[in-house]
Amino acid sequence: MKEIDDIIKAYDEASAHQQKTALATVVHVEGSSYRRPGARMLVTETGALTGAISGGCLEGDALRKAMLAIHEGRNKLVTYDTTNEDDARFGVQLGCNGTIHILFEPLHQTASYNPITPLRKAATARNCSVLVTLFSLVHHHLQPGTSYFLNDQGAALSEGDEHHSLPVDLPGDAQAAWQTQTSQVKQYGPDLTAFIEVIEPKLNLVIFGAGNDVFPILKIAGILGWGTTVADGRYTHATPQRFPDADRIIVAKADTVLSEIPLDSRTALLLMTHNYNYDLEVLRQLTVMECAYVGILGPKRKFIRMTDDLEAIGDRIPPALQENLYSPVGLDIGAETAEEIALSITAEIKAAFSFANGRFLRDKEAPIHAKLQKDQV
């Protein structure tokens, strides 16, 4: 989502200066590549690039292709074949061993089918969105591009001079992707292929605590593009001056703080106030709420004590919360300093929301980008 946010910002700035732009999207990959379908890059007529479609090896040629799409005013599909490691076509040996299909769409500010419009909707949603991009691998001039958008508010059809009628089955396939939250590339007859992309909402991180160890967590979360909230009961600590990187700061007592925090499936909670009673009260309230991730800073004996104290007052941590509760919080990477601990915590949050287990990639038998379901982790 950070890449989409950056592209929207860059597009708005270019539009304000009356600069023409094009959007490059990886729509299909055969074999391996540095970036997967859904990777995007915005190109302005001045040559500015935002986002990435590779590790840097394709961007130079893609810039030229984007300029051509802007000049011609029509969508273009470009295929890069990197399966031959000895091929010096792009000036380097890519070594990706894959074929990458990239769609270039010139962006028209007043057009109803401007791809930035659905991306903007997806960026502000708190539920998954589905964006369908149509292209053709066999017909050079048949490249409809961004064609369909679906979220919990309904569906929107893009229509323009180059946009053909949608395949009959496509809306149903988009609905299925939205329900299963699974992207796919699907062929519709011999002419059209669709990249049915599920776009997840931005991850929101809520940190209960305003100590100095929060600073590096906010820094990393900002780099990752997460939304951030700092909550604490001390008005002397939870201030904009101390936490200028936080999107929101809440000063509230433990028994009322959760009433100010919306929870959804893309919200992670960290209990790290270094105040045992504050953390315990927040955890007590969370036992009756649906939480996607709760991390508790501190040793395991602290969590055991918290569990015992909750049971003493008749409260139990239900299985649903227990499954999404991480204590001690963080991956075992040998972290000691505040910065290393922040890396450990944010890496675990990323792994948890990606249904990954944080192991070494060298020990992974599946392809690097292969995604697992929650029950496969």
KACOR-V653198 format. One line per field, one symbol per residue. ss: DSSP state (H for helix, E for strand, L for the rest). A space follows every 10 residues. Layout:
ss->???
This chain:
ss->LHHHHHHHHH HHHHHHLLLL EEEEEEEEEE ELLLLLLLLE EEEELLLLEE ELLLLLLLHH HHHHHHHHHH HHLLLEEEEE ELLLLLLLLL LLLLLLLEEE EEEEEEELLL LLLLHHHHHH HHHHLLLLEE EEEEELLLLL LLLLEEEEEE ELLEEEELLL LLLLLLLLLH HHHHHHHHHH LLLEEEEELL LEEEEEEEEL LLLEEEEELL LLLHHHHHHH HHHHLLEEEE EELLLLLLLL LLLLLLLEEE ELLLLLHHHH LLLLLLEEEE ELLLLHHHHH HHHHHHLLLL LLEEEELLLH HHHHHHHHHH HHLLLLLLHH HHHLEELLLL LLLLLLLHHH HHHHHHHHHH HHHLLLLLLL HHHLLLLLLL LLLHHHL
